[in-house]
Amino acid sequence: MSTHSLYAWKRKFAKTASGETEKDAEIRRLKRELARVSEERDILKKATAYFARDAK
């Protein structure tokens, strides 16, 4: 195992100051982004239905 590999592994699995790993932080970020995008999608679906009703 090279020194670079060891440092890469340590960085990947090291805990941050708050006690979470980088992977945990990425999962939290992705969940927040998914919630935001889902909310935007729901708003657009409602707006599409509203404007489609007015077009008739």
N, C-alpha and C positions, 0 to 999 in steps of 0.2 A: 504494500500500500504506500503510495507516495505521500509526501507531506501535504501536497495540494489536496489530495483526496480526503485526507484526514481533516483538514480545515474546512473543506466543503461540507463534509458530513457533520462536523461540529456546528457549523453555521446553520445547517438545515434543521437540526434537531435540538439546538440550544434553546433554552427557555429565555424569554425576554424578561425585563425587570418586573413585569406584572405577572409572571409565572406561566405565560402561554407560549406555545411554539409558533414559529412563523406560519406553519401549516394551519394552526387554529385561527390565527389572525386572518389568513387568506379566506378560510371558510366563513368567518364572520362577515368579512367584506363582501363576499359573493352572495351571502344570504341577504344582506342589506340591499345590494344591487338588484337581486331577484325580486324582492318586495317592492322596490321602487318601480321596476319595469312592469311588474304585474299590475300595480295600481294605475300606471299610465295606460296600459292595455285596456283595463276595465273602463277608464274614463273615455278612451277613444271609441270603444264599442258602444257606450251609451250615447255619445255624441253622434255617431254614425246612425244609430237607430232614430234619434231625434230628428236629424236633418233628412233622413230618408222618408220619415213620416210627413214632414213639411213639404217635400217635393211632390207629393201626390195631389 
